[in-house]
Amino acid sequence: MREESMAYQELNRGDRGQDVVILQTLLNRVGAMLIADGDFGSGTERGVRYAQNVAAMPSTGTADDNLWQWLEAQPDPYPELSTNGIAFIAMEETGGLRYYHQVTRWPHYPGVASGVTIGVGYDLRFNSEDNFRELWGDHLPAPMMDELAKDIGKKGTKKRVTELKRMGVEVPFKAAWPVFVRKILPAYYESTASIYPSIASLPELCRSVLVSIVFNRGSSLAGSRRTEMRAIRDILQQASGAEINKPKRKMILNDVEDEIVSMKRLWGVRSGLAKRRQAEANLWRKGLSQW
């Protein structure tokens, strides 16, 4: 975090460096879903324009003093997880801001056993109508709520999501983000903690990885498809011993990365989920290295 006495550097597309990393992280507080890589490219410019829109500022694409001050005044999305870790989960669930505006803002069907899905990974098949109305009632018009409620508990289809799109049913990201960080994410953190009780003792990025896995796969540990998830539980339990010093703990926790990579066997190395597992493994390694 910057000290209040420091001057704000105006940043534009093409800029690189640590100031850009700071900017990208701050933009992620409000839902820009960026990789904080220090490269001010088209995605970061899109994130700046998005934040300016949320803040009711002119959409210039330039990070000026007004935007810096506004971003620094925004709270972290969820205190138990790193801001950039939360951005990673949201990006994996939505495809990022550009893809959200082009595709994911409409109800969509991820396939396989999923139901109609809205916002940041909210699957209507696996949620009750009471939960749906509690989370979304203040963000979507009543007629839209009533139409989407018809899909509660049902498997999704391409035909149904096409029908909903033609009816004009869509979820603006300004609505999706607060529901995600205030309601959905805390529930998934608790679900993750139910199978990985020592999660709070891990680095924030590593916590985000575990939540990402549970967000995508659920918290069940039963069956042959959950072998790696059970192995991760055992590794975390081994690393949580009070007598283990930090270097030894990190050495034990390194093995979690291998278990995440091993999960790719379930979908094939070229699938989107295999790529997500690899990205989670990379993030786990980064979290440990920064600890």
C-alpha positions in Angstrom: 0.0 0.0 0.0 1.2 3.5 -0.8 1.8 6.0 1.9 -0.5 9.0 1.8 2.4 11.4 1.3 3.5 9.7 -1.9 2.6 11.3 -5.3 0.5 9.3 -7.6 2.0 8.5 -11.0 -0.3 8.9 -14.0 -0.3 5.6 -15.8 -1.4 4.8 -19.4 -1.5 1.8 -21.7 2.1 0.7 -22.5 3.5 1.5 -19.0 5.2 -1.2 -17.0 6.6 -1.7 -13.6 5.7 -2.0 -9.9 3.3 1.0 -10.0 1.3 -0.9 -12.6 1.3 -4.0 -10.2 -0.1 -1.7 -7.5 -2.7 -0.3 -9.8 -3.8 -3.7 -11.1 -4.2 -5.0 -7.5 -6.3 -1.9 -6.5 -8.4 -2.4 -9.6 -9.0 -5.9 -8.6 -10.6 -4.6 -5.4 -13.6 -3.5 -7.5 -13.8 -6.4 -9.8 -11.3 -5.7 -12.7 -10.2 -9.4 -12.6 -6.6 -8.7 -13.7 -3.4 -10.6 -13.4 -1.1 -8.3 -11.5 1.9 -8.6 -13.9 3.0 -5.0 -14.1 2.1 -4.7 -17.8 -0.5 -2.0 -18.6 -2.1 -3.6 -21.6 -5.6 -3.7 -23.1 -7.0 -5.6 -20.1 -5.7 -3.1 -17.6 -7.0 -0.2 -19.7 -10.4 -2.0 -19.7 -10.1 -2.4 -16.0 -9.4 1.3 -15.6 -12.4 2.3 -17.7 -14.6 -0.1 -15.8 -13.5 1.4 -12.4 -14.0 4.9 -13.7 -17.5 3.9 -14.7 -18.2 2.4 -11.3 -16.8 5.6 -9.7 -18.9 7.8 -12.0 -15.7 9.4 -13.5 -15.0 10.1 -17.2 -13.9 7.0 -19.0 -10.5 8.0 -20.1 -8.5 4.8 -19.6 -5.8 6.8 -17.8 -5.1 6.1 -14.1 -5.0 9.7 -12.8 -4.9 11.1 -9.3 -8.6 11.0 -8.9 -8.8 7.3 -9.8 -5.8 6.4 -7.6 -7.5 8.1 -4.6 -10.8 6.5 -5.2 -9.3 3.0 -5.6 -7.3 3.3 -2.4 -10.5 4.3 -0.5 -12.2 1.0 -1.6 -12.1 -1.9 0.9 -10.5 -5.3 0.2 -13.2 -7.6 -1.3 -13.0 -10.3 1.4 -10.4 -10.2 4.2 -9.7 -13.9 4.4 -8.3 -14.1 0.8 -5.9 -12.0 -1.1 -7.4 -9.5 -3.5 -5.5 -10.9 -6.5 -6.5 -14.4 -5.4 -10.1 -13.4 -5.5 -9.6 -11.8 -8.9 -8.2 -15.2 -10.1 -11.3 -17.1 -9.0 -13.6 -14.6 -10.5 -11.7 -14.6 -13.8 -11.8 -18.4 -14.0 -15.5 -18.3 -13.4 -16.4 -15.6 -15.8 -13.5 -15.4 -18.4 -12.6 -11.8 -17.3 -14.3 -8.5 -17.9 -14.2 -8.5 -21.7 -15.6 -12.0 -21.9 -18.2 -11.2 -19.3 -19.5 -8.3 -21.3 -19.5 -10.3 -24.5 -20.8 -13.7 -23.2 -21.1 -14.4 -19.5 -23.4 -11.5 -18.6 -26.2 -13.6 -20.1 -27.3 -16.8 -18.4 -25.0 -19.5 -19.6 -24.6 -23.3 -19.5 -21.1 -24.5 -18.6 -22.0 -28.1 -19.6 -21.9 -31.5 -18.1 -23.9 -31.5 -14.8 -24.3 -27.8 -14.5 -27.5 -25.8 -14.4 -28.1 -22.4 -15.8 -25.4 -20.2 -14.4 -25.4 -16.4 -13.8 -23.0 -13.8 -12.5 -19.7 -15.2 -11.0 -20.4 -18.9 -11.1 -23.8 -18.9 -9.4 -25.3 -22.2 -10.6 -29.1 -22.2 -10.3 -29.3 -26.0 -10.3 -27.4 -26.3 -7.0 -29.1 -23.5 -5.0 -32.5 -23.1 -3.5 -35.0 -20.6 -4.5 -34.8 -19.0 -1.1 -31.0 -18.6 -1.4 -31.4 -17.2 -5.0 -34.0 -14.6 -3.9 -32.0 -13.6 -0.9 -28.7 -13.1 -2.8 -30.1 -11.6 -6.0 -33.4 -9.9 -5.1 -31.9 -6.5 -4.5 -29.9 -6.6 -7.8 -32.2 -7.9 -10.5 -35.7 -6.8 -11.6 -38.6 -8.9 -10.2 -39.7 -10.3 -13.6 -36.2 -11.4 -14.3 -36.0 -13.1 -10.9 -39.2 -14.9 -11.5 -38.0 -16.2 -14.9 -34.6 -17.4 -13.5 -36.3 -19.0 -10.6 -37.9 -21.5 -13.0 -34.4 -23.0 -13.4 -33.7 -23.7 -9.8 -32.8 -27.3 -9.3 -32.8 -28.1 -13.0 -29.9 -29.2 -15.3 -29.1 -26.5 -17.8 -29.4 -26.8 -21.6 -28.2 -24.7 -24.5 -31.8 -24.2 -25.6 -32.8 -22.7 -22.3 -29.9 -20.2 -22.1 -30.6 -19.2 -25.7 -34.3 -18.6 -24.7 -33.3 -16.5 -21.7 -30.9 -14.4 -23.7 -33.7 -13.7 -26.3 -35.9 -12.7 -23.5 -33.3 -10.1 -22.5 -32.3 -11.7 -19.2 -28.8 -10.5 -18.3 -26.8 -9.8 -15.1 -24.7 -6.6 -15.2 -21.3 -7.1 -13.7 -22.0 -4.2 -11.3 -24.6 -6.6 -9.8 -22.6 -9.8 -10.1 -19.5 -8.5 -8.3 -21.1 -7.5 -4.9 -23.1 -10.7 -4.8 -19.9 -12.7 -5.4 -17.7 -11.0 -2.8 -20.3 -10.4 -0.1 -22.4 -13.5 -0.3 -21.1 -16.3 -2.5 -17.3 -16.1 -1.7 -17.8 -16.2 2.1 -20.0 -19.3 1.8 -17.4 -21.1 -0.3 -14.6 -20.1 2.1 -16.6 -21.8 4.9 -17.2 -24.8 2.7 -13.5 -25.0 2.0 -12.6 -24.7 5.7 -15.0 -27.6 6.5 -12.7 -30.0 4.7 -9.4 -28.1 5.1 -9.6 -26.7 8.7 -6.1 -25.3 8.7 -6.8 -23.0 5.7 -6.6 -19.8 7.9 -2.9 -20.6 8.7 -1.9 -20.6 5.0 -0.7 -17.7 2.9 -3.6 -15.8 1.4 -2.8 -16.8 -2.2 -2.7 -20.4 -1.1 -6.1 -20.0 0.6 -7.5 -18.6 -2.6 -6.3 -21.7 -4.5 -8.1 -24.1 -2.2 -11.3 -22.0 -2.4 -11.0 -22.0 -6.2 -10.8 -25.8 -6.3 -13.9 -26.1 -4.0 -15.7 -23.4 -6.0 -15.2 -25.5 -9.1 -15.4 -29.0 -7.7 -17.4 -28.8 -4.5 -16.4 -30.0 -1.1 -17.0 -33.7 -1.3 -14.0 -35.9 -0.6 -15.7 -39.2 -1.5 -14.9 -41.4 -4.5 -12.0 -42.0 -6.8 -12.3 -38.6 -8.5 -11.5 -37.0 -5.2 -8.2 -38.8 -4.5 -6.1 -35.7 -4.8 -8.5 -33.6 -2.7 -8.1 -36.1 0.1 -4.4 -36.1 -0.3 -4.4 -32.3 0.0 -6.3 -32.7 3.3 -3.7 -35.1 4.6 -0.8 -32.8 3.6 -2.4 -29.8 5.2 -3.0 -31.8 8.4 0.6 -32.9 8.4 1.9 -29.4 7.9 -0.3 -28.0 10.7 1.5 -29.7 13.6 2.5 -27.2 16.3 6.1 -28.7 16.5 6.9 -28.0 12.8 8.9 -24.9 12.0 8.1 -22.7 9.1 10.8 -24.0 6.6 9.6 -27.6 7.3 6.0 -26.5 6.9 6.7 -24.9 3.5 8.5 -28.1 2.4 5.5 -30.2 3.3 3.1 -27.8 1.7 5.1 -27.9 -1.6 3.5 -31.3 -2.2 0.0 -29.7 -2.6 1.1 -28.4 -6.0 1.7 -31.9 -7.3 -1.7 -33.0 -6.2 -3.3 -30.1 -7.9 -1.5 -30.9 -11.1 -2.4 -34.6 -10.8 -6.1 -33.6 -10.9 -5.6 -32.9 -14.6 -6.0 -36.6 -15.2 -9.7 -36.2 -14.8 -10.3 -34.0 -17.8 -7.4 -34.3 -20.2 -4.4 -32.0 -20.5 -6.0 -29.7 -23.2 -9.3 -29.1 -21.4 -10.2 -25.8 -19.8 -10.4 -27.4 -16.3 -6.9 -28.9 -16.8 -5.6 -25.4 -17.6 -7.4 -24.1 -14.5 -5.7 -26.7 -12.3 -2.3 -25.8 -13.7 -3.0 -22.1 -13.1 -4.0 -23.0 -9.5 -0.8 -25.0 -9.0 1.3 -22.0 -10.3 -0.6 -19.7 -7.9 0.0 -22.1 -5.0 3.8 -22.1 -5.7 3.7 -18.3 -5.9 1.9 -18.0 -2.6 4.4 -20.2 -0.8 7.4 -18.4 -2.3 6.0 -15.1 -1.0 5.3 -16.4 2.5 
